[in-house]
Amino acid sequence: MANFAKNLEVATKEELQSWVNQLDFRVVPLASDELTRRSVNELQETIKIFNEQSSKQTEKLVKLTWWIVGLTVAMLVGLVVQIILSL
């Protein structure tokens, strides 16, 4: 572990990648695991943001659908009134 100038958590991504490329059997697994952990954390945050945005979009689509249903009912009522008036 003497090759590590910094702790794994505070090392930059570039430093970790250079440690992986050193092909030192003592360093590669640790640096690779840290890179994987960071990537998984970033992916989890991205998924959370995506889910929040998707939920907001779904709510808007549901509201729009109810507006369309309301307008359709209003058109049907108007059609029934026209039919009654024409008789």
Residue pairs with C-beta under 8 A, 6 or more apart in sequence:
1 26
3 19
3 22
3 24
3 26
3 27
4 11
4 19
4 27
5 15
6 15
8 16
8 30
8 31
8 34
9 34
11 19
11 31
11 34
13 35
13 38
16 31
16 34
16 35
17 31
17 35
19 27
19 28
19 30
19 31
20 27
20 28
20 31
20 32
20 35
22 28
